[in-house]
Amino acid sequence: MNKNTFTADFEINASPKMLYPYLNTAGGLAQWFADDVSLDGDKNFLFFWDGEENKAKLSGQRSNIYVKYEFLDEDDEPSYIELKLEVNELTQSTFLVITDHSDNFDNEELYEMWDQMVGSLKEIVGG
């Protein structure tokens, strides 16, 4: 089955160095991204939403720049989420660029969901 690739960016008034731990650690992600996040014995991330567990591996990362989580419970083409931090050199503004590659084809719903989650992250970091 085909997947939809949704991309959106959100300005956050915080440095990449401050934001990165909220993107690449279970404790940081649990504060804004999912109901709960933990690591299993193989260092896979376990994301919990509405009581349902979703297992993902950290398939890519670059310190203070990006992380990519590939979900492991997929039979065909895997879903993934990439969280990238970009700084506008002119304004020094930090943007969180989200790429959500999943079965959800409703881009409006995806934008609203991500906007709400990033809003929670902004409240946490004061951005």
C-alpha positions in Angstrom: 0.0 0.0 0.0 1.2 3.5 -0.8 2.1 5.9 1.9 1.5 9.7 2.2 4.5 11.9 2.9 3.4 15.0 4.8 5.8 17.9 5.6 5.3 20.9 7.7 7.5 23.4 9.5 6.9 25.2 12.8 8.9 28.2 14.2 10.1 27.6 17.7 11.9 30.3 19.7 14.6 28.1 21.2 18.0 27.0 20.0 18.6 23.6 18.4 20.8 22.6 21.3 17.9 23.2 23.7 15.3 21.4 21.5 17.3 18.4 20.5 16.9 16.4 23.8 13.1 16.7 23.2 13.5 15.0 19.9 15.9 12.1 20.6 15.3 10.9 24.1 12.4 8.9 25.4 11.9 11.3 28.3 11.9 14.3 26.1 9.5 12.8 23.5 7.1 11.7 26.3 6.6 15.3 27.3 5.1 16.4 24.0 5.0 13.7 21.3 3.2 10.7 22.8 1.3 9.7 25.9 4.4 7.8 27.0 7.7 6.7 25.5 10.1 4.1 26.7 13.0 2.0 25.4 12.9 -1.8 25.1 15.9 -4.2 25.6 17.0 -3.7 22.0 17.0 0.1 22.4 13.9 0.4 20.2 11.5 3.2 21.1 8.1 2.3 22.3 5.6 5.0 21.6 2.2 4.8 23.4 -0.9 6.7 22.1 -4.3 6.0 23.5 -3.1 2.7 25.1 -1.7 1.4 21.9 2.0 0.6 21.6 4.0 1.4 18.4 7.6 0.2 18.2 10.2 2.3 16.2 13.9 2.2 15.7 16.0 5.3 15.6 17.1 4.9 12.0 19.1 8.2 11.7 20.3 11.1 13.7 22.7 14.0 13.7 23.2 15.8 16.9 21.3 19.1 17.2 20.1 18.7 13.6 17.7 15.8 13.0 16.3 12.4 14.1 14.4 9.8 12.1 12.2 7.1 13.6 11.2 4.1 11.5 8.2 2.2 12.7 8.8 -1.6 12.9 5.2 -3.0 12.9 4.7 -2.4 9.2 4.5 -5.3 6.8 5.1 -3.4 3.6 6.7 0.0 3.1 7.6 1.2 6.6 6.2 4.4 8.1 8.6 6.9 9.5 8.8 10.3 11.2 11.7 12.7 10.7 12.2 15.7 13.0 14.7 18.2 11.6 15.9 21.5 13.2 16.8 24.3 10.8 18.0 27.7 11.6 17.4 30.7 9.3 20.8 32.3 9.0 19.3 35.8 8.4 16.8 35.9 11.3 18.4 33.2 13.5 14.9 31.7 13.9 14.7 27.9 14.6 12.2 25.8 12.7 11.2 22.3 13.4 10.6 20.6 10.1 8.4 17.5 10.4 8.2 14.7 7.7 5.5 12.2 8.5 5.4 9.2 6.1 2.4 7.2 7.0 -1.0 5.7 6.0 -2.8 8.9 6.9 -3.7 10.8 3.7 -5.6 13.6 5.4 -3.0 16.4 5.3 -5.4 18.8 7.1 -5.8 16.3 10.0 -2.0 15.7 10.1 -1.3 19.5 10.2 -3.8 20.0 13.1 -2.3 17.0 15.0 1.3 18.2 14.6 0.3 21.8 15.3 -1.1 20.7 18.6 1.9 18.6 19.5 4.4 21.3 18.6 2.3 23.7 20.6 2.9 21.5 23.6 6.6 21.5 22.9 6.6 25.3 22.6 4.9 25.6 26.0 7.6 23.3 27.6 10.6 25.2 26.1 9.0 28.6 26.4 9.2 29.1 22.7 
